[in-house]
Amino acid sequence: MRFAALMSFFLMFTSLVFAQQADLLERNFSGTSKQTTPQAAKADIQNQAAQKISEEVIRDLIGDDRYNKNKALISNKVIKLSGRYIPFVKPSAITQEGEEFKMTVNMKVSLSDLKQLLQVNSLLNENDTVPVVLPVISYIDKVEGRNYRWWQNSSDKSQGFLIKQGRTLEEALRSSFQKNNFFVIKPVEAGLGINIPASFQNERVAGEDAQFFAQYFNAPVLIDGQVLMNKADKGGGYRVEVRMTAIQVSNARPIADVSRRYDVQGSFEGAVDKKIREVAEAVANDLASQVFEAWQRGSVGTSVIRVTVTGKHTLPSMEALKERIRSQLTQVKNIRERLVSSDSVSFEVDTAASSTELATKLEALDVNGKKLVKVSEDREEIVLRLAQ
């Protein structure tokens, strides 16, 4: 029993250590100083290193525009406190050439601590405004043979029951997303369908239509969904199916989804209305929490690029490569394996960088003394090989 407890503690401890190491971003700086003593020159070069490395990492995290706009704030409120996020400093031996001293400094930056400091000063969020979410949900009643889509302008009085369900669901979505500082437009309540051009009043809002809706309503995220009402397979009751997918419109990428199925008994409209009112909050909370998690990871606003490394590799070497990319490239928000074969491994990378920028960053990586060499690159995939 005691041995098992010790092993459990050891595994927890090593996992914690590994997580802490993966969070550390390693950087080197070579500098010179004209201070009159080695001690003063050493301190001067270390200060230069902290300043330069901090600037580089912060620019990667928040972008050049935000950095330049807030340069004074970053200097006074973040970089002056570099000791909070640079836990490791290793200077080389200092040398003198003429009147100058020279030294190289190795530093490790804690990304989590730096991000926390940026967040405290309202510098980390990529968007200055509240993110807008637009629901485009179809309500399809196969029992009474009717349907309702708010973007299809209609005066059909038989849609009243479906419009009521739309208002219930969009109110639940507004409430759930507001908890995480997202704003959900309520198009059913606001009667926005009258503003949609006839050429965009299609059954599905996808492709170019989705781009139009996102630009028209300034909503980077759409909720593509369907509430389907039908007769139950057995028992004489009814079935309600709710499906919603949150889509990042810029690259048509799903970032969250929920799917629920409920069987109800009783009069059709009364039973369906009651069930939707009962479950709307829970379903909306589930979708909102997934979108918020994607937002926190930085996945919203990023693109997905496939990175393929050719050659025969062991599982430990590929895990090491994946962790190196995750920890050393600040523009990479997430990385996961998608295809592993005998002669290559492919990763799916969430990144704020273009494929050209990412390829350059990858080629500059040191992977246990080896370098990645680009074989080919296009907008969606980068192919590299690990140089021996």
N, C-alpha and C positions, 0 to 999 in steps of 0.2 A: 504494500500500500504506500509506504513511504517512498519507495523507488519510483512508483507511478507518479506520485505527486511531484517529485524532483524532476522527472522527465517532462511533465506538463509545464512546470515552471521554466525549464530550459528552452523548450520549444517556443513558449510565449516570449521569452527574453530575446532569443535569436531572431524571431519574427519582427520584434520591435526594433532591434538594432538594424536589421535589413531595411525596414521601412524608413528609418531615419537616414541611412546611408543613401537610399534611392532618392531622397528628397534633396540631397546636397548637390549643387551644381559646381563643378570644378573649373576654375579659371586661372590662367597664368598672366603675369604682367612683368615686363622688363622695363626698368626705368633708370634715369640718371638724376643726380643731384649735385649742386654746386655748394652745398653746405660745407663748412670748414672742418667738421669733425666726422669720423665714421658714424658715431652714434646719432648725430643730428641728421646725417644723410640717410641713414637707415630708416629713421622715423619719417622723414620727408617722402622717401620712395614708397613706404607702406601706405602713407596717406594718399599718394597719387594712385596707387593700386586700388585702394578702396573706392576712390572717386571714379576712376575710369571703369572698373568692373561693375560698380553699381549702376552707372549710366547705361552701360551696354545691356545689362540684364533687365533693367526697368524699361528701356526702350522696346526690348523684345516683348515684354509683358503687356505694355499699355499702348504701344505704337508711337511713332515719331510725332504725330500731330498733338496727341494728348501730352506727351512729354514736353514738347516745345511750349505749349500753352501754359503748362504748370511748372516750368523750370525752377522758378524761385521757391515755390512751395516744396518741390521735391528735394531741392538742395537743403532747405532749412529744417524740414520736418521728417525727411527720410534718410538721406545720405549722411547727415550729421549724426544719425543714430545707427550707423552701419554696424556697430558692434552687436546690435540686437539680431542681425541676420547673417553676419559673417562669423561663425563660431571657430573657424580654423584658418590660421595664417602661418605659413612656413616660408621664411625668407632664406635665400641662398647666402653663401659667403659674399661679403661686400668687397669689391675691388676698386682700385683707384687708377685712373688714367689721366695724367696731367692734373688739372684742377677739378675734374669730375669724378664722382663716385658712381659705380654701376652695381645693380643688384636685380635679381629676379625674385618675384614673390608668387607663391602658390596660395590661392585662397579657395575656400569652399563656401558657397552661398546657400543658406537655407531658404528654399523657395517658399515654403509655408510661412515662415516668419516674415519674409519680405512681403508676401502677398497680404498678410495680416496688417502690416504697417501701412501698405498702400490703401487697403480697404478702410482703415481708420480715418484716413485723410481723403476718402471719397475719390480715389484715383484709379481703382482697379476696374470698376465696371466699364465695359466697352461702350455702353449706351448711356447717354446723359438723360434720356427721357424714359418714361415707363414703357416697357415693351407692350405692344398692342397685339391682341389675339382676335381673330375673326372666325366665328363658327359658320360653316356652310354645311348644315345638317339636313338631310332629306327625311321627311316623315311619310311613311308609306303604309297605308291601311288596306290590306288585302281582304279584309272581312267585308267592308262596305265599298271597296273599289274606288278609293280616292287617295290623293297624295298632296303634299304641300312642301314647297321649297321657297324660302323667302325671296330669293333672287329671281323667281319667275313671277312677275307681277300678274296677279289674278284677282278677280272679284267674286270667285265661286263661293257662295254662302255655305256650301257643304264642308268647307275647310275649317270651320270654326273650332271643331274639336281638336284638330291637329295643330292649329295655331296656339291653342291653349297649352298643349304639351310642349310646343316650341318655347313658349314663354317660361314655362316651369323649368325646363332644362337650361336655357340660357341664363336665367336668374341664378341657378345653382352654380353654373360655370363662372359667372361674374364674381360671386361670393368666394368661391374656392380659389380662384386665381388671384384675387385681391390680397389674400393672406400672404402671397409671395411677391407682391408689388407688380403684378401683371394687370393690364386692363383689358377686359373682354368686352367687345362691342356687342350690343343686344339688337341685332338687326330685325328680329321679329317684332319686338316691342316698339322699335323706332320706325317700323314700316319702310325700311331702306330699299325694298325691292323696286319701288317706283323710280329709283335713280339709276337702275342698271340698264344699259343699252340692250336692245332686243337681241343683238348678235351674241351676247354673253349669257342669255337666259337658257342655258343648256341643262341637261339632267345632272351632269357631273361638272364640278369646278376643278379642272386639272390642266396641266400643261400651260399653254399661253393664257387660258382663262384664269388660272391661279395667279399668274404673274400680274394680270390686269387687276384682279381683286386686291392683291397685296399692295400694289402701287396706289390704287384708287382710295383705299381706306388706310394707307400707311401702316399696314399690319404685316410684319415679317413672318408671323406664324398663323396658319389656318388650321381650323379643326374640321377635317373632312369626316363626316359621319352619316349614320343612317339609324333611324328608329323604325323598325319593321314590326307591324302588328298583323298577326295571322291566327288562324284556328290552330289549337293544339293538336298534336298527332293522336293523342288519346284522351279520353275522359270528358270530351265535350266542352272543355274550357278554351282559353285563348293563350297565345304565346307572344311575349314582347321581347324583341331582341334589340339591344343597344350596342352600337359599335361606333367608336370615335378614334380617329388617328390625328395627332398633332403633326403638322408638316412644316418644316422650314422651307419656305417658298424659294429662296435664292438658289437652292440646289435640289429641290423636290425631294428632300430627305425626311423620312419619318423619324421623329425623335421621341414619340410616346404613343401608346395606344391602349385602349380598354375595350373589352368585349364581354357583354353580359347577356344572359338568357333567363327569362322568368316566365313561369306558367301561372295563370290566374284563373279564378273561377268567379262566376256571377254574371251580371249584365255586362255586355261588352265595354261600353264607354266608361261606366262607373268603375269596373274592375281595373281597366287599363289606366285610367286617370289616377286612381288611388296608388297603384303600384309605381307609376313614374314619380309621383310626389314622394313616395317612400324611399326610392333608391337614387333619386337625382343627385342628392348631396354626396353620397358615398362614391358614386361613379365619377362625379366631377372632381372630388378630392383626389381620387386615384390618378386621374389624368393630369391634374395640376401639379401634383407632387413629382410625377415623372418629368414633366417639362422643366420644373424648377431644378431638379437634379441635373438635367442636361445643361441647363443654364449655368449652374454652379461649376460643372466640369469644364465649362467653356465650349461645349459642343455646339451650342446655338451660335450662329454666326461663323462657323467654320465650314470647311469643305472636307470631303472624304477623298483621300488619295491612296491608291494601292501602291505599296512599296514591296517589290520582289527582289530577294537576294538569291542569286544563282549559286550553284555549287553544292557539294555534299557537306552538311553541317550536323553536329551533334545537337541534341535537345538542350543541354546546358549552355552551349555556345550561343544558340538562338535566344534563349532566355536572357543571357547576359547582354546580347545585342539589343533586345527589346527594352530592357531596363536602362541601358545606356542612352537609347533614343529618348525614352520617357523622361529621364532625369536631367539630361544635358541640353535638350532642345526645348526652350520655353514656349515656342509656337506650337508644339505638339501637345494637344489636350488629352488625347487618348490613343492607345495603340493595341491592337488585338490580332491574333493569327486568323487568317481566313483559309489558307491552303498550304498544307505541308506535304511535299513529295520527296522522292529519293534524291532529286537534284536541285531543289529550290524550296524556299519558304516565302509565302506572301503575307504581308500585314495590311490591315486596313487602318489608316492613320487619320484621325481628326486633327486638322491643322488650320490655323489662320493664315498660313503662308501659301503662296502659289507653288506649283510643282517645281518651277525653276529655283525659287528661293529655298525650298525644302531640299532639293537635290544638292545645292551648294552647301547647305548646313550638314547634310549627311556625309558628304565627301570630306568635310573638315573634322569629322569625329575620329577619335582614337579609340579603337575597339581592341583592347588588350594588345596594343602595339601594332595592330593592323589597320589598314585603311579601306574604306568602301570606294570603289571606282564605278562611276556611272557608265552603264552600257547603253541605255536609251532613256528617253523621257518625253512624255506628252502631258497634256492637261490632267489626265486621269490616272496615269501610272508612271512610276519610276522603276527602272530595272537597274540593279547594281550587282557587282560581284565583290567578294571580300578578297583583297589582294593578299597573297601569301608572302 
